Each structure stands twice: as C-alpha cells, then as structure tokens.
Amino acid sequence: MLKSILILLVALALAPVATYAQDVAAPTVTAAPTVTNTQAGHEYSPLVEKTVNYKNWTLNDLKDDKPVDLRSLIQGKKLVMVVYFAPWCANWRHEAPVAARLYEKYKDQGFSVIGVSEYGSRDDVSKYFGPTGPPYTVVSESESKEERDKTPHFGYRQATGDTRKWGSPWNIFLEPASLSKTADVLTEKAWVVNGELIEADVDKFIADRLKASSASVIIPCKE
C-alpha cells in the first residue's frame, strides 16, 4: 500500500515538468520570406536573372504621341533599364526619384532609362511628371486598369514570378550589345527587379556592368 502511494506522489510531482517540456519543445515554424520585402509602405525586391523572353516593341512617346521603337532607343547604349509603372502607384512614386538619380549619375557613361506607363491615361502620366516632363523617354503601353491581363508587362511578370496584382514598378535591364539584332525576341534571359529597386545594389550592378562593357571595347592603335 505504502509503495503504491509513493508511486502516485512521484507521478503527480513529475506531471507539470512533462507538460512544460511539451510546451517548450514545439518551436514555431515560420514561412520563408517572400521575394518582395515589404517595409514602411515599400516593396523592395532583389535584382535577379530570370528567363523572360523579352520582345522588341513600338509604343507611343509621351512627349509627342509618336511611335518609337525600342531598338532605336537603346542604340549606342551600354546598359538600359526599362521600368514599367502605373502613374497612380505609391510604390512607383517611391522608386521614381531613385530611377532619376541613377539616370543622372550614369547617363554620360552609356546608361539609359526608359519608362513604360501602364494602367493610367497619358494625361495622368503627364500630370505626374509635371511641366518639365520626365528626365528620360517615357512611352505608354496601356491606359486603363481593365487592360492589365492583356499587356506584355503582365506576361513578363508572370514569367519572372511576380505575384503582385499590378506589378508597379517592374524593372528589366538590357545590354544592347548582347541583344538580337533582328529577331522579335531581344533576349531570352535578363536581370529583373519584381518590385522597387534596392538603390545600393542596383547602383553597384550598373557601375560593374558599365565598367565591364568599357573594358571589352577595343580601341584601335593610332599610327
């Protein structure tokens, strides 16, 4: 009898310890972070190389509403950033000053920026940039939200894993020297940013690419 009582007392004493052990032994499993890092209203995303099958296009220039061809715009450039944006998008408004700074910093070294407006009227785009207009060429691909699923922009985002609803901004970097000179598809792979630029990373990427491009140019000897 005494032995049974002692066993019962020991079991009661150990019960809270066992319960606590179970509580602390089950760690909380957190999901892996998404590609886009949302913080303080921003949607920063890393620069990554993706298969995109990016095609040449002809779209109307915001300045004079006349068609311009992408190949003609990038001719003579070493590196071009094409940024797709919606004029009403807050994340584009966060990125716009970054794109302008990078353009001003590297434009004399062969870098260019081309803006492609989406899901907003030409008037809205013009109002956004103000009376002085954009610092670089801007063209229009679509003018209403209803066109979203029909745009090449939407297709490119699907191909590169961008799960955002509007995908503004969306950035792609092109190196003209390596693009097809005649085919509809300019390049199979390209470096893209599925969200806002991380300025320091992209600044370094541009500087490195321009340096590499300059180093590959052979200057003939003068007699």
Phi, psi and omega per residue, in radians:
M1 nan -0.849 3.129
L2 -1.040 -0.681 3.128
K3 -1.084 -0.706 -3.138
S4 -1.132 -0.705 3.141
I5 -1.128 -0.734 3.141
L6 -1.095 -0.724 3.132
I7 -1.088 -0.722 3.137
L8 -1.109 -0.745 3.141
L9 -1.122 -0.716 3.115
V10 -1.107 -0.734 3.138
A11 -1.095 -0.728 3.128
L12 -1.149 -0.644 -3.123
A13 -1.183 -0.605 -3.082
L14 -1.483 -0.303 -3.057
A15 -1.002 -0.837 3.133
P16 -1.078 -0.618 -3.135
V17 -1.119 -0.758 3.140
A18 -1.106 -0.742 3.124
T19 -1.081 -0.767 3.130
Y20 -1.080 -0.728 -3.141
A21 -1.060 -0.684 3.117
Q22 -1.162 -0.676 -3.112
D23 -1.117 -0.780 -3.044
V24 -1.480 -0.263 -3.073
A25 -1.458 -0.129 -3.095
A26 -1.830 1.572 -3.104
P27 -1.194 2.663 3.084
T28 -1.389 2.187 -3.135
V29 -1.640 2.106 3.137
T30 -1.790 2.550 -3.138
A31 -1.246 2.657 3.099
A32 -1.123 2.513 -3.128
P33 -1.094 2.558 3.093
T34 -1.292 2.941 -3.116
V35 -1.092 -0.704 -3.113
T36 -1.543 2.258 -3.126
N37 -1.752 1.856 -3.093
T38 -1.599 2.130 3.089
Q39 -2.653 2.309 3.112
A40 0.882 0.732 3.095
G41 1.459 -0.056 -3.133
H42 -1.649 2.789 3.032
E43 -2.259 1.244 -3.140
Y44 -1.272 2.519 3.134
S45 -2.512 2.577 -3.104
P46 -1.307 2.777 3.052
L47 -1.463 2.083 -3.085
V48 -2.380 2.653 3.095
E49 -1.588 2.248 -3.076
K50 -2.349 2.736 2.975
T51 -1.418 2.127 -3.026
V52 -2.315 -0.408 -3.084
N53 0.898 1.026 -3.057
Y54 -1.331 2.262 -3.041
K55 -1.804 2.723 3.005
N56 -1.156 2.677 3.096
W57 -2.512 2.807 2.999
T58 -2.224 2.022 -3.096
L59 -2.332 2.825 -3.095
N60 -1.441 2.314 3.134
D61 -1.210 2.400 3.114
L62 -1.089 -0.583 -3.034
K63 -1.146 -0.842 -3.052
D64 -2.246 0.104 3.119
D65 1.066 0.455 3.106
K66 -1.819 2.550 -3.110
P67 -1.171 2.422 3.069
V68 -2.284 2.545 -3.092
D69 -1.740 2.380 -3.107
L70 -1.024 -0.763 -3.130
R71 -0.999 -0.680 -3.135
S72 -1.231 -0.571 -3.117
L73 -1.243 -0.552 -3.068
I74 -1.677 -0.034 -3.114
Q75 -1.038 2.272 3.115
G76 1.474 -0.034 3.130
K77 -1.628 2.729 3.104
K78 -1.654 -0.596 -3.117
L79 -2.644 2.352 -3.115
V80 -2.280 2.313 3.024
M81 -1.819 2.075 3.047
V82 -1.748 2.089 -3.100
V83 -2.012 2.121 3.076
Y84 -1.604 2.353 -3.069
F85 -2.649 2.727 2.971
A86 -1.866 2.265 -3.032
P87 -1.083 -0.408 -3.116
W88 -1.587 -0.046 -3.011
C89 -1.421 2.219 -3.133
A90 -1.127 -0.639 -3.133
N91 -1.188 -0.605 3.025
W92 -1.121 -0.688 -3.128
R93 -1.167 -0.476 3.009
H94 -1.215 -0.716 -3.045
E95 -1.408 -0.510 -3.027
A96 -0.885 -0.800 3.107
P97 -1.110 -0.567 3.110
V98 -1.161 -0.811 3.127
A99 -1.059 -0.713 3.134
A100 -1.148 -0.694 3.130
R101 -1.137 -0.776 3.141
L102 -1.115 -0.687 3.118
Y103 -1.096 -0.836 -3.130
E104 -1.126 -0.633 -3.086
K105 -1.223 -0.645 -2.989
Y106 -2.046 0.039 -3.051
K107 -1.096 -0.530 3.140
D108 -1.406 -0.068 3.132
Q109 -1.878 0.182 3.093
G110 1.770 0.189 3.119
F111 -1.716 2.484 3.105
S112 -2.441 2.749 3.075
V113 -2.164 2.399 3.041
I114 -2.215 2.208 3.107
G115 -1.689 2.417 3.072
V116 -2.130 1.937 -3.091
S117 -1.445 2.512 -3.105
E118 -2.355 2.534 2.885
Y119 1.079 0.437 3.077
G120 -2.651 2.617 -3.083
S121 -1.197 2.781 3.085
R122 -1.045 -0.625 3.116
D123 -1.111 -0.705 3.118
D124 -1.120 -0.686 3.127
V125 -1.147 -0.768 3.133
S126 -1.094 -0.709 3.127
K127 -1.140 -0.652 3.141
Y128 -1.077 -0.801 -3.091
F129 -1.379 -0.273 3.069
G130 1.396 -3.080 -3.045
P131 -1.100 -0.470 -3.136
T132 -1.407 -0.290 3.137
G133 1.355 3.047 -3.137
P134 -1.241 2.668 3.138
P135 -1.319 -0.221 -3.120
Y136 -2.364 3.024 -3.127
T137 -1.154 2.338 3.057
V138 -2.228 2.302 3.100
V139 -2.120 2.905 -3.109
S140 -2.025 2.247 3.092
E141 -1.811 -0.641 3.107
S142 -2.552 2.781 -3.069
E143 -2.227 0.082 3.106
S144 -2.540 2.707 -3.128
K145 -1.163 -0.442 -3.133
E146 -1.145 -0.326 -3.112
E147 -1.497 -0.048 -2.975
R148 -0.826 -0.983 -3.029
D149 -1.226 -0.180 -3.083
K150 -1.712 -0.125 -3.043
T151 -1.486 2.590 2.985
P152 -0.983 -0.609 3.111
H153 -0.941 -0.799 3.128
F154 -1.094 -0.745 3.129
G155 -1.104 -0.734 3.116
Y156 -1.110 -0.708 -3.141
R157 -1.138 -0.692 3.087
Q158 -1.073 -0.702 -3.103
A159 -1.185 -0.513 -3.062
T160 -1.767 0.120 3.045
G161 1.461 0.329 3.105
D162 -1.431 1.962 -3.076
T163 -1.696 0.077 3.120
R164 -1.169 2.722 -3.097
K165 -1.193 -0.808 -3.032
W166 -1.875 -0.387 3.071
G167 1.090 0.739 3.129
S168 -2.141 2.122 -0.025
P169 -1.471 2.833 3.004
W170 -2.365 2.221 -2.982
N171 -2.091 2.410 3.061
I172 -2.347 2.397 -3.118
F173 -1.850 2.279 -3.126
L174 -2.106 2.407 3.050
E175 -1.919 1.737 -3.016
P176 -0.864 -0.631 -3.091
A177 -1.125 -0.422 -3.087
S178 -1.778 0.038 -3.100
L179 -1.497 2.710 3.072
S180 -1.119 2.390 -3.105
K181 -1.484 -0.318 -3.050
T182 -2.300 -0.516 -3.046
A183 -1.227 2.740 3.100
D184 -1.115 -0.732 3.087
V185 -1.454 2.054 -3.115
L186 -1.285 -0.731 -3.117
T187 -2.705 2.487 3.114
E188 -1.347 -0.771 -3.131
K189 -2.030 2.654 3.101
A190 -2.773 2.814 3.059
W191 -1.489 2.253 -3.090
V192 -2.304 2.821 3.019
V193 -2.260 1.961 -3.131
N194 -1.490 1.035 -3.104
G195 2.713 -2.739 -3.141
E196 -1.293 2.568 3.100
L197 -1.191 2.442 2.906
I198 -1.590 1.806 -2.885
E199 -0.942 -0.827 -3.083
A200 -1.078 -0.739 -3.127
D201 -1.160 -0.776 -3.107
V202 -1.241 -0.626 3.083
D203 -1.017 -0.807 3.130
K204 -1.135 -0.714 3.125
F205 -1.041 -0.810 -3.134
I206 -1.101 -0.830 -3.121
A207 -1.046 -0.761 -3.134
D208 -1.136 -0.742 -3.115
R209 -1.193 -0.691 3.118
L210 -1.169 -0.673 3.117
K211 -1.132 -0.762 3.134
A212 -1.139 -0.667 3.141
S213 -1.157 -0.722 3.136
S214 -1.163 -0.641 -3.119
A215 -1.193 -0.442 -3.098
S216 -1.481 -0.162 -3.141
V217 -1.398 2.180 3.135
I218 -1.646 2.069 3.135
I219 -1.663 2.107 -3.107
P220 -1.144 2.561 3.119
C221 -1.229 2.506 3.092
K222 -1.644 2.389 3.131
E223 -1.394 nan nan
